[in-house]
Amino acid sequence: QLAGTPSQLFDAVAVVLSEVGAATLVKEAAAIEWVMNAFGHLKAIGASAAAKPLLDKAGVEADEGVTGLDAAFVAAAKRRFYDREPSLRTLA
């Protein structure tokens, strides 16, 4: 829920969108920020193929923690992706 719970409170997030849903949310600052924060807090992100425009807009870069909605996401959700941190902040 974009208006209620920040993505930082979850161990991992799933972005399950249709093409129409993605086209709508890519224009919403709250949706972009929600995904950006999940990525920035080193969370696993499982996403439908249609969600790619939103992930791109949020600056999500492909890594082992960004997966499809399959067994890879279940495995990724068990951990954080600290290798991502140096590319996100200079104080890491």
FIDO-390864 format. One record per residue (C-alpha): residue in one letter; residue number from 0; x, y, z. Coordinates in steps of 0.2 Angstrom, whole numbers, plus 5000, padded with zeros to 4 digits. Example, Ala and Ser with C-alpha at 12.3 -4.5 7.8 and 13.67 -1.06 7.14 Angstrom:
2
FIZA type seq   xx   yy   zz
FIZA    A   0 5062 4978 5039
FIZA    S   1 5068 4995 5036
This chain:
92
FIZA type seq   xx   yy   zz
FIZA    Q   0 5000 5000 5000
FIZA    L   1 5008 5016 4994
FIZA    A   2 5000 5028 5006
FIZA    G   3 5001 5017 5022
FIZA    T   4 5016 5007 5024
FIZA    P   5 5033 5011 5018
FIZA    S   6 5043 4997 5009
FIZA    Q   7 5057 4998 5022
FIZA    L   8 5046 4989 5034
FIZA    F   9 5046 4973 5023
FIZA    D  10 5060 4960 5021
FIZA    A  11 5056 4960 5002
FIZA    V  12 5044 4968 4991
FIZA    A  13 5034 4961 4975
FIZA    V  14 5029 4973 4962
FIZA    V  15 5015 4965 4953
FIZA    L  16 5008 4976 4939
FIZA    S  17 4999 4975 4923
FIZA    E  18 5005 4986 4908
FIZA    V  19 4991 4998 4912
FIZA    G  20 4995 4998 4930
FIZA    A  21 5013 5002 4927
FIZA    A  22 5009 5016 4915
FIZA    T  23 4998 5024 4929
FIZA    L  24 5010 5022 4943
FIZA    V  25 5026 5028 4933
FIZA    K  26 5018 5045 4934
FIZA    E  27 5015 5044 4953
FIZA    A  28 5029 5051 4964
FIZA    A  29 5023 5040 4979
FIZA    A  30 5025 5024 4969
FIZA    I  31 5042 5029 4962
FIZA    E  32 5048 5033 4979
FIZA    W  33 5041 5016 4987
FIZA    V  34 5051 5006 4974
FIZA    M  35 5066 5017 4976
FIZA    N  36 5066 5015 4995
FIZA    A  37 5065 4996 4993
FIZA    F  38 5080 4996 4982
FIZA    G  39 5089 5009 4993
FIZA    H  40 5086 4999 5008
FIZA    L  41 5094 4984 5000
FIZA    K  42 5078 4973 4999
FIZA    A  43 5074 4960 4987
FIZA    I  44 5062 4965 4973
FIZA    G  45 5052 4953 4964
FIZA    A  46 5043 4961 4949
FIZA    S  47 5032 4956 4935
FIZA    A  48 5038 4960 4917
FIZA    A  49 5026 4974 4915
FIZA    A  50 5033 4983 4931
FIZA    K  51 5049 4986 4922
FIZA    P  52 5045 5004 4917
FIZA    L  53 5042 5008 4936
FIZA    L  54 5058 5000 4941
FIZA    D  55 5067 5010 4928
FIZA    K  56 5059 5026 4933
FIZA    A  57 5064 5022 4951
FIZA    G  58 5082 5019 4947
FIZA    V  59 5082 5001 4951
FIZA    E  60 5097 4993 4943
FIZA    A  61 5098 4974 4939
FIZA    D  62 5107 4963 4952
FIZA    E  63 5104 4947 4960
FIZA    G  64 5091 4955 4972
FIZA    V  65 5080 4960 4958
FIZA    T  66 5070 4945 4951
FIZA    G  67 5055 4939 4943
FIZA    L  68 5040 4932 4953
FIZA    D  69 5047 4915 4954
FIZA    A  70 5058 4904 4965
FIZA    A  71 5072 4916 4963
FIZA    F  72 5062 4929 4972
FIZA    V  73 5058 4917 4986
FIZA    A  74 5077 4914 4988
FIZA    A  75 5082 4932 4987
FIZA    A  76 5069 4937 5000
FIZA    K  77 5079 4928 5013
FIZA    R  78 5093 4941 5013
FIZA    R  79 5098 4959 5010
FIZA    F  80 5109 4964 4995
FIZA    Y  81 5124 4974 5003
FIZA    D  82 5134 4973 4987
FIZA    R  83 5122 4986 4981
FIZA    E  84 5126 4999 4994
FIZA    P  85 5142 5007 4987
FIZA    S  86 5133 5012 4971
FIZA    L  87 5119 5020 4981
FIZA    R  88 5128 5031 4994
FIZA    T  89 5146 5037 4996
FIZA    L  90 5146 5035 5015
FIZA    A  91 5144 5016 5014
